[in-house]
Amino acid sequence: MTIEIVTFGCRLNAFESEVIRREAEGAGLADTIVVNSCAVTNEAVAQARQQIRRLKRARPDARIVVTGCAAQTEPATFAAMDEVDRVIGNDDKLRGDAWRAARTAFDADAFGLGREQKIAVADIMAVREMAPHLLDGYQSGLPRVFVQVQNGCDHRCTFCIIPFGRGNSRSVPVGAVVDQVRRLAERGHAEIVLTGVDLTSYGADLPGTPKLGSLVKKVLRHVPELRRLRISSIDSIEADRDLLDALANEERLMPHLHLSLQAGDDMILKRMKRRHSRADAVAFCDDVRRLRPDIALGADLIAGFPTETEEMFARSLDLVEHCGLTFLHVFPYSKRPGTPAARMPQLDGGVVRERAARLRAAAEAALQRRLAAEIGAVRDVLIESPTQGRTEHFIPVAIGGETPGAVRRLTMAGHDGARLAVEVSGPFP
């Protein structure tokens, strides 16, 4: 095996790992493992470190390169690990020069002189433009693949370290996005997911300041062969008119949104330095449900943010019902050094874990209600593997004997608590 990529974290990392594979292989690296890390929580960083140790035990002769957000924010942490041969920054990882430099260093075996020589991490805040990275296809041949349209974030939520791992917001030009989607659709990928760090800030740095909704409409208009388009997590307060119009009227735009809500209490939202209120969140969910009545909504929620009282937490807990959320990503608050929230009065770890468990229980109950409501519905299911597909609403479906990449119209006959079960009602027209 020439290059092995181990990916942690977000959908954006999944896309970037494919770029890394292409650039590293093009540089002629051999017997190298690349760990594309995540920094969103302390646990994510710890998991990357644990995985690095396991990988070295399994392949002691392989070179290990660490990149991604954790490598950008904590390069010295990884450079100090004996298992690690090089640390490459988050912008550098997408550039062939960085991988050619790594090969030169490996060939010279230059790392015996000190930890600093392992580190190739530039100032991410100095990056102002985003070069498009066109892929002809994913090595894995997945039916659903990701296209990066935006990177970085100009906002400074008090709990978040990611802007320091990704830099300021920057966007891929519309034409380059359309070209990338067309390439992937022509190669048989049935569903494309547009992804970024702060997706709804798309276009603010481009000429004419196009918005995400305009990009979505142009992709659908200019790539008619694309079967399904999905968008990753958005900030609801920035959702533009064209995006909502596309959601209401474009059948190929999937009826599923994942929202960056984080909390349901106005004081906690203010202390997080979020830009929406609880009322904004509820109103947005009501609005999109009027536009697309069958839509499935998910959200990120943080449990145990500093200063959160039981009453404040209760307002986050009942947001699941008030917003009609089906899918939750629950994050126990993680103290990230260098963020304003790390200097606020912290809650006891047991309280944080207990509140996260209650949020997850609410999420499970919401999912069970949605699964039950799906029985009898006819859905268009993207076959992901011989044993599983997903509906337009991103609900998993147990299937058998189907060809991955096909889209099948199926009747939902039941569920097992985690996935829907089906009976066939005929081929997709």
Secondary structure as UniProt FT lines:
FT   STRAND          3..7
FT   HELIX           11..26
FT   TURN            27..28
FT   STRAND          32..37
FT   HELIX           42..58
FT   TURN            60..61
FT   STRAND          63..68
FT   HELIX           69..73
FT   HELIX           75..79
FT   TURN            82..83
FT   STRAND          86..88
FT   TURN            90..91
FT   HELIX           92..94
FT   HELIX           96..108
FT   HELIX           110..113
FT   HELIX           115..118
FT   STRAND          119..120
FT   HELIX           124..126
FT   TURN            139..140
FT   STRAND          144..148
FT   STRAND          150..151
FT   TURN            158..159
FT   HELIX           162..166
FT   STRAND          170..171
FT   HELIX           174..186
FT   TURN            187..188
FT   STRAND          191..195
FT   HELIX           199..201
FT   TURN            202..205
FT   TURN            207..208
FT   HELIX           212..222
FT   TURN            224..225
FT   STRAND          228..231
FT   HELIX           236..238
FT   HELIX           241..249
FT   TURN            251..252
FT   STRAND          256..262
FT   HELIX           266..272
FT   HELIX           278..291
FT   TURN            293..294
FT   STRAND          296..303
FT   TURN            306..307
FT   HELIX           310..317
FT   HELIX           319..322
FT   TURN            323..324
FT   STRAND          325..332
FT   TURN            337..338
FT   HELIX           340..343
FT   HELIX           349..374
FT   TURN            375..376
FT   STRAND          378..385
FT   TURN            386..387
FT   STRAND          388..390
FT   TURN            392..393
FT   STRAND          396..398
FT   TURN            404..405
FT   STRAND          407..415
FT   STRAND          420..424
//
